[in-house]
Amino acid sequence: MTLNVDPTDPPKLPRHDADEYDDVEVHGTDYRRAELEAFLEEGAWVEAFEAWTEETDLDAEEFAIAEDLGMFDAFDFFWDDFADRVGYHAPGIPEDWKERDLHPELTSWNTVSGINAAMAEFGEMVSRTLKEEYIDWEAEYEAPDDLPDF
């Protein structure tokens, strides 16, 4: 299924500690967000977006809800030197979406879970695109020599 929509603008990455997220564990504090943000602006965002629209299960109405809620602006990407990867935090619709009346078109858990899953998939696509196509630096973390062999 192909989602036929125009790419959103890349997000402005926040400048706070990535360890504040409940779903992320990062070792180190040099998140290299300025460089990642530049890569997003240079084309990584659009490249990943176009690849994602080829694979996503979101339809145009669900995409519009995510866009209306500012979900694409709420992504965060950061360098995780320990894991030698681009980490990400994908925004999600909270469990109390119904009580908060977040959007008039949000009417089912199926829609909410579909949007949340699609945001995670998009975050993974952007992360992979950045690492494979844009980043040319090496991780600086060196494991100690005395680690056991498994």
Accessible surface in RSA format (square Angstrom, percent):
REM  Atomic radii and reference values for relative SASA: ProtOr
REM  Chains: A
REM  Algorithm: Lee & Richards
REM  Probe-radius: 1.40
REM  Slices: 20
REM RES _ NUM      All-atoms   Total-Side   Main-Chain    Non-polar    All polar
REM                ABS   REL    ABS   REL    ABS   REL    ABS   REL    ABS   REL
RES MET A   1   138.56  71.8  78.73  52.1  59.84 142.5  69.56  59.1  69.01  91.4
RES THR A   2    80.89  57.5  55.33  56.1  25.56  60.9  35.58  47.8  45.30  68.5
RES LEU A   3     8.15   4.5   3.79   2.7   4.37  11.0   5.17   3.6   2.98   8.0
RES ASN A   4   145.28 100.2 118.15 114.2  27.13  65.3  29.23  70.3 116.05 112.2
RES VAL A   5    38.61  25.4  16.34  14.8  22.27  53.7  24.66  21.4  13.95  37.8
RES ASP A   6   121.61  85.2 112.02 111.5   9.59  22.7  28.74  67.6  92.86  92.6
RES PRO A   7    50.47  36.8  31.37  28.6  19.11  69.5  31.37  25.9  19.11 118.7
RES THR A   8    17.15  12.2   7.98   8.1   9.17  21.9  14.53  19.5   2.63   4.0
RES ASP A   9   113.12  79.2 107.51 107.0   5.61  13.3  25.12  59.1  88.00  87.8
RES PRO A  10    24.39  17.8  17.10  15.6   7.29  26.5  17.10  14.1   7.29  45.3
RES PRO A  11     1.96   1.4   0.00   0.0   1.96   7.1   1.94   1.6   0.02   0.1
RES LYS A  12   147.66  72.0 132.08  81.0  15.59  37.1 103.17  92.9  44.49  47.4
RES LEU A  13     8.12   4.5   0.00   0.0   8.12  20.4   0.03   0.0   8.08  21.8
RES PRO A  14    42.11  30.7  30.28  27.6  11.83  43.0  42.11  34.8   0.00   0.0
RES ARG A  15   148.91  62.5 112.04  57.1  36.87  87.8  75.04 102.6  73.87  44.8
RES HIS A  16    65.99  36.1  57.50  40.0   8.49  21.7  51.16  52.7  14.83  17.3
RES ASP A  17    64.64  45.3  57.58  57.3   7.07  16.7  21.70  51.1  42.94  42.8
RES ALA A  18     0.00   0.0   0.00   0.0   0.00   0.0   0.00   0.0   0.00   0.0
RES ASP A  19    67.94  47.6  48.17  47.9  19.77  46.7  22.34  52.6  45.60  45.5
RES GLU A  20   117.63  67.5  87.06  65.9  30.58  72.8  43.79  84.7  73.84  60.3
RES TYR A  21    34.55  16.1  26.98  15.3   7.58  19.7  25.42  19.1   9.13  11.3
RES ASP A  22   156.50 109.6 115.22 114.7  41.28  97.6  42.28  99.5 114.22 113.9
RES ASP A  23    99.29  69.5  61.59  61.3  37.70  89.2  47.50 111.8  51.79  51.7
RES VAL A  24    22.07  14.5   6.21   5.6  15.86  38.2  11.84  10.3  10.23  27.8
RES GLU A  25   124.62  71.5 110.60  83.7  14.02  33.4  43.94  85.0  80.68  65.9
RES VAL A  26     5.59   3.7   0.45   0.4   5.14  12.4   0.45   0.4   5.14  14.0
RES HIS A  27    86.69  47.4  79.91  55.5   6.78  17.4  50.77  52.3  35.91  41.8
RES GLY A  28    48.26  59.5   0.00   N/A  48.26  59.5  33.16  91.0  15.10  33.8
RES THR A  29   119.00  84.6  99.89 101.3  19.11  45.5  66.96  89.9  52.04  78.7
RES ASP A  30    99.71  69.8  88.40  88.0  11.31  26.7  41.83  98.5  57.87  57.7
RES TYR A  31    22.03  10.3  18.59  10.6   3.43   8.9  17.93  13.5   4.09   5.0
RES ARG A  32    52.04  21.8  42.37  21.6   9.67  23.0  10.87  14.9  41.16  24.9
RES ARG A  33    12.54   5.3   8.65   4.4   3.89   9.3   5.03   6.9   7.52   4.6
RES ALA A  34    68.76  63.2  57.93  89.4  10.84  24.6  59.63  84.0   9.14  24.2
RES GLU A  35    69.09  39.7  64.92  49.1   4.17   9.9  38.24  74.0  30.85  25.2
RES LEU A  36     0.00   0.0   0.00   0.0   0.00   0.0   0.00   0.0   0.00   0.0
RES GLU A  37    30.02  17.2  30.02  22.7   0.00   0.0   4.25   8.2  25.76  21.0
RES ALA A  38    43.14  39.7  36.11  55.7   7.03  16.0  42.63  60.0   0.52   1.4
RES PHE A  39    35.65  17.8  35.65  22.1   0.00   0.0  35.65  21.6   0.00   0.0
RES LEU A  40     1.71   1.0   0.07   0.0   1.64   4.1   0.07   0.0   1.64   4.4
RES GLU A  41    93.86  53.9  66.03  50.0  27.83  66.3  32.22  62.3  61.65  50.3
RES GLU A  42   123.54  70.9  85.57  64.7  37.98  90.4  46.57  90.1  76.97  62.8
RES GLY A  43    19.33  23.8   0.00   N/A  19.33  23.8  17.67  48.5   1.66   3.7
RES ALA A  44     0.00   0.0   0.00   0.0   0.00   0.0   0.00   0.0   0.00   0.0
RES TRP A  45     0.06   0.0   0.06   0.0   0.00   0.0   0.06   0.0   0.00   0.0
RES VAL A  46    60.96  40.1  60.96  55.2   0.00   0.0  60.96  53.0   0.00   0.0
RES GLU A  47    74.89  43.0  68.11  51.5   6.78  16.2  37.24  72.0  37.65  30.7
RES ALA A  48     0.21   0.2   0.00   0.0   0.21   0.5   0.21   0.3   0.00   0.0
RES PHE A  49     1.11   0.6   1.11   0.7   0.00   0.0   1.11   0.7   0.00   0.0
RES GLU A  50    94.44  54.2  92.77  70.2   1.68   4.0  33.37  64.6  61.07  49.9
RES ALA A  51    40.87  37.6  31.76  49.0   9.11  20.7  39.17  55.2   1.70   4.5
RES TRP A  52     3.62   1.5   3.62   1.8   0.00   0.0   3.62   1.9   0.00   0.0
RES THR A  53    10.09   7.2  10.09  10.2   0.00   0.0   0.71   1.0   9.38  14.2
RES GLU A  54   106.02  60.9  91.91  69.5  14.12  33.6  35.88  69.4  70.15  57.3
RES GLU A  55   123.27  70.8  97.91  74.1  25.36  60.4  41.85  80.9  81.42  66.5
RES THR A  56     1.56   1.1   0.00   0.0   1.56   3.7   1.53   2.1   0.03   0.0
RES ASP A  57   120.00  84.1 107.12 106.6  12.88  30.5  36.01  84.7  83.99  83.8
RES LEU A  58     2.85   1.6   2.39   1.7   0.47   1.2   2.39   1.7   0.47   1.3
RES ASP A  59    49.79  34.9  49.33  49.1   0.46   1.1  17.31  40.7  32.49  32.4
RES ALA A  60    53.60  49.3  46.73  72.1   6.88  15.6  47.11  66.3   6.50  17.2
RES GLU A  61   120.44  69.1 115.21  87.2   5.23  12.5  65.06 125.8  55.39  45.2
RES GLU A  62    34.87  20.0  34.87  26.4   0.00   0.0   5.95  11.5  28.92  23.6
RES PHE A  63     8.63   4.3   8.63   5.3   0.00   0.0   8.63   5.2   0.00   0.0
RES ALA A  64    43.27  39.8  42.49  65.6   0.78   1.8  43.27  60.9   0.00   0.0
RES ILE A  65     5.18   2.9   5.18   3.9   0.00   0.0   5.18   3.7   0.00   0.0
RES ALA A  66     0.00   0.0   0.00   0.0   0.00   0.0   0.00   0.0   0.00   0.0
RES GLU A  67    84.04  48.2  71.81  54.3  12.23  29.1  25.27  48.9  58.77  48.0
RES ASP A  68   100.72  70.5  63.08  62.8  37.64  89.0  20.18  47.5  80.54  80.3
RES LEU A  69    55.54  30.9  24.93  17.8  30.61  76.9  29.62  20.8  25.91  69.7
RES GLY A  70    26.52  32.7   0.00   N/A  26.52  32.7  21.72  59.6   4.80  10.8
RES MET A  71     8.70   4.5   7.93   5.2   0.78   1.8   8.70   7.4   0.00   0.0
RES PHE A  72     4.26   2.1   3.97   2.5   0.28   0.7   3.97   2.4   0.28   0.8
RES ASP A  73    96.48  67.6  83.39  83.0  13.09  31.0  27.54  64.8  68.95  68.8
RES ALA A  74    54.61  50.2  33.76  52.1  20.86  47.4  43.82  61.7  10.80  28.6
RES PHE A  75     1.11   0.6   0.00   0.0   1.11   2.9   0.00   0.0   1.11   3.2
RES ASP A  76     0.39   0.3   0.39   0.4   0.00   0.0   0.39   0.9   0.00   0.0
RES PHE A  77     0.00   0.0   0.00   0.0   0.00   0.0   0.00   0.0   0.00   0.0
RES PHE A  78     0.22   0.1   0.22   0.1   0.00   0.0   0.22   0.1   0.00   0.0
RES TRP A  79     4.51   1.8   2.78   1.3   1.73   4.1   2.35   1.3   2.16   3.5
RES ASP A  80     3.26   2.3   3.26   3.2   0.00   0.0   0.00   0.0   3.26   3.3
RES ASP A  81    31.47  22.0  30.45  30.3   1.02   2.4  17.78  41.9  13.69  13.7
RES PHE A  82    95.26  47.7  77.94  48.3  17.32  45.1  78.12  47.4  17.14  49.0
RES ALA A  83    49.47  45.5  22.74  35.1  26.73  60.8  31.44  44.3  18.02  47.7
RES ASP A  84    54.96  38.5  48.54  48.3   6.42  15.2  17.04  40.1  37.92  37.8
RES ARG A  85    90.94  38.2  90.94  46.4   0.00   0.0  44.62  61.0  46.32  28.1
RES VAL A  86     1.78   1.2   0.00   0.0   1.78   4.3   0.00   0.0   1.78   4.8
RES GLY A  87     0.09   0.1   0.00   N/A   0.09   0.1   0.09   0.2   0.00   0.0
RES TYR A  88    50.93  23.8  41.57  23.7   9.35  24.3  20.39  15.3  30.54  37.6
RES HIS A  89    41.15  22.5  40.90  28.4   0.26   0.7  22.94  23.6  18.21  21.2
RES ALA A  90    19.53  18.0   8.38  12.9  11.15  25.4   8.38  11.8  11.15  29.5
RES PRO A  91    16.84  12.3  10.06   9.2   6.77  24.6  14.58  12.0   2.26  14.0
RES GLY A  92    47.23  58.2   0.00   N/A  47.23  58.2  17.73  48.6  29.50  66.1
RES ILE A  93    11.20   6.4   1.39   1.0   9.81  23.6   2.67   1.9   8.53  23.1
RES PRO A  94    47.08  34.3  36.08  32.9  11.01  40.0  47.08  38.9   0.00   0.0
RES GLU A  95   149.44  85.8 137.31 103.9  12.13  28.9  50.17  97.0  99.27  81.1
RES ASP A  96    60.45  42.3  57.80  57.5   2.65   6.3  27.62  65.0  32.83  32.7
RES TRP A  97     5.03   2.0   4.64   2.2   0.39   0.9   4.64   2.5   0.39   0.6
RES LYS A  98   133.33  65.0 117.25  71.9  16.08  38.3  72.29  65.1  61.04  65.0
RES GLU A  99   142.11  81.6 104.00  78.7  38.11  90.7  70.56 136.5  71.55  58.4
RES ARG A 100   133.26  56.0 106.89  54.5  26.37  62.8  35.41  48.4  97.86  59.3
RES ASP A 101   116.63  81.7  96.36  95.9  20.27  47.9  29.57  69.6  87.06  86.8
RES LEU A 102    52.48  29.2  30.03  21.5  22.45  56.4  32.71  23.0  19.77  53.2
RES HIS A 103    20.10  11.0  16.03  11.1   4.07  10.4  12.97  13.4   7.13   8.3
RES PRO A 104   113.35  82.6  87.52  79.8  25.83  93.9  95.47  78.8  17.88 111.1
RES GLU A 105   112.26  64.5 101.69  76.9  10.58  25.2  27.33  52.9  84.93  69.3
RES LEU A 106    12.03   6.7   0.94   0.7  11.09  27.9   0.94   0.7  11.09  29.8
RES THR A 107   100.07  71.2  78.17  79.3  21.90  52.2  58.18  78.1  41.89  63.3
RES SER A 108    42.10  35.6  37.22  49.7   4.88  11.2  36.96  78.7   5.14   7.2
RES TRP A 109   138.19  55.5 134.16  64.9   4.03   9.5 112.49  60.0  25.71  41.7
RES ASN A 110   120.70  83.2 111.04 107.3   9.65  23.2  28.16  67.8  92.53  89.4
RES THR A 111    22.36  15.9  22.22  22.5   0.14   0.3   3.16   4.2  19.20  29.0
RES VAL A 112     1.94   1.3   1.94   1.8   0.00   0.0   1.94   1.7   0.00   0.0
RES SER A 113    61.42  51.9  55.24  73.7   6.18  14.2  42.92  91.4  18.50  25.9
RES GLY A 114    29.60  36.5   0.00   N/A  29.60  36.5  26.20  71.9   3.40   7.6
RES ILE A 115     0.00   0.0   0.00   0.0   0.00   0.0   0.00   0.0   0.00   0.0
RES ASN A 116    45.60  31.4  39.38  38.1   6.22  15.0  19.74  47.5  25.86  25.0
RES ALA A 117    50.72  46.6  41.36  63.8   9.36  21.3  49.70  70.0   1.01   2.7
RES ALA A 118     3.59   3.3   3.00   4.6   0.59   1.3   3.33   4.7   0.26   0.7
RES MET A 119     0.03   0.0   0.03   0.0   0.00   0.0   0.03   0.0   0.00   0.0
RES ALA A 120    43.38  39.9  42.43  65.5   0.95   2.2  42.76  60.2   0.61   1.6
RES GLU A 121    94.97  54.5  87.00  65.8   7.97  19.0  42.85  82.9  52.12  42.6
RES PHE A 122     0.00   0.0   0.00   0.0   0.00   0.0   0.00   0.0   0.00   0.0
RES GLY A 123     0.00   0.0   0.00   N/A   0.00   0.0   0.00   0.0   0.00   0.0
RES GLU A 124    75.30  43.2  75.30  57.0   0.00   0.0  29.26  56.6  46.04  37.6
RES MET A 125    17.67   9.2  17.62  11.7   0.05   0.1   7.73   6.6   9.94  13.2
RES VAL A 126     0.00   0.0   0.00   0.0   0.00   0.0   0.00   0.0   0.00   0.0
RES SER A 127    10.61   9.0  10.56  14.1   0.05   0.1   0.00   0.0  10.61  14.9
RES ARG A 128    99.05  41.6  94.31  48.1   4.74  11.3  38.63  52.8  60.42  36.6
RES THR A 129    13.27   9.4  10.18  10.3   3.09   7.4   3.43   4.6   9.84  14.9
RES LEU A 130     0.00   0.0   0.00   0.0   0.00   0.0   0.00   0.0   0.00   0.0
RES LYS A 131    68.05  33.2  60.16  36.9   7.90  18.8  39.75  35.8  28.30  30.1
RES GLU A 132   119.21  68.4  83.35  63.1  35.86  85.4  36.03  69.7  83.18  67.9
RES GLU A 133   110.47  63.4  77.50  58.6  32.97  78.5  12.76  24.7  97.70  79.8
RES TYR A 134    52.59  24.6  35.60  20.3  16.99  44.2  28.63  21.5  23.95  29.5
RES ILE A 135    20.96  11.9   0.38   0.3  20.58  49.6   0.38   0.3  20.58  55.9
RES ASP A 136   131.19  91.9 100.35  99.9  30.84  72.9  44.95 105.8  86.25  86.0
RES TRP A 137    33.19  13.3  22.79  11.0  10.40  24.4  28.87  15.4   4.32   7.0
RES GLU A 138   138.84  79.7 129.78  98.2   9.06  21.6  56.95 110.2  81.89  66.9
RES ALA A 139    30.65  28.2  11.78  18.2  18.87  42.9  11.78  16.6  18.87  50.0
RES GLU A 140   137.66  79.0 114.98  87.0  22.68  54.0  47.27  91.4  90.39  73.8
RES TYR A 141    99.59  46.5  77.16  43.9  22.43  58.4  65.67  49.4  33.92  41.8
RES GLU A 142   151.17  86.8 128.19  97.0  22.98  54.7  46.61  90.2 104.56  85.4
RES ALA A 143    54.41  50.0  33.86  52.2  20.55  46.7  33.86  47.7  20.55  54.4
RES PRO A 144    69.39  50.6  52.59  47.9  16.79  61.0  64.02  52.9   5.37  33.3
RES ASP A 145   156.23 109.4 117.17 116.6  39.07  92.4  43.57 102.5 112.67 112.4
RES ASP A 146   123.86  86.8  94.29  93.8  29.57  69.9  49.28 116.0  74.58  74.4
RES LEU A 147   103.15  57.4  87.47  62.6  15.68  39.4  87.76  61.6  15.39  41.4
RES PRO A 148    86.51  63.0  67.76  61.8  18.75  68.2  78.73  65.0   7.78  48.4
RES ASP A 149   148.04 103.7 115.49 114.9  32.55  77.0  39.21  92.3 108.83 108.5
RES PHE A 150   227.79 114.0 148.66  92.1  79.13 205.9 181.77 110.2  46.02 131.7
END  Absolute sums over single chains surface
CHAIN  1 A     8809.2       6963.8       1845.4       4315.5       4493.7
END  Absolute sums over all chains
TOTAL          8809.2       6963.8       1845.4       4315.5       4493.7
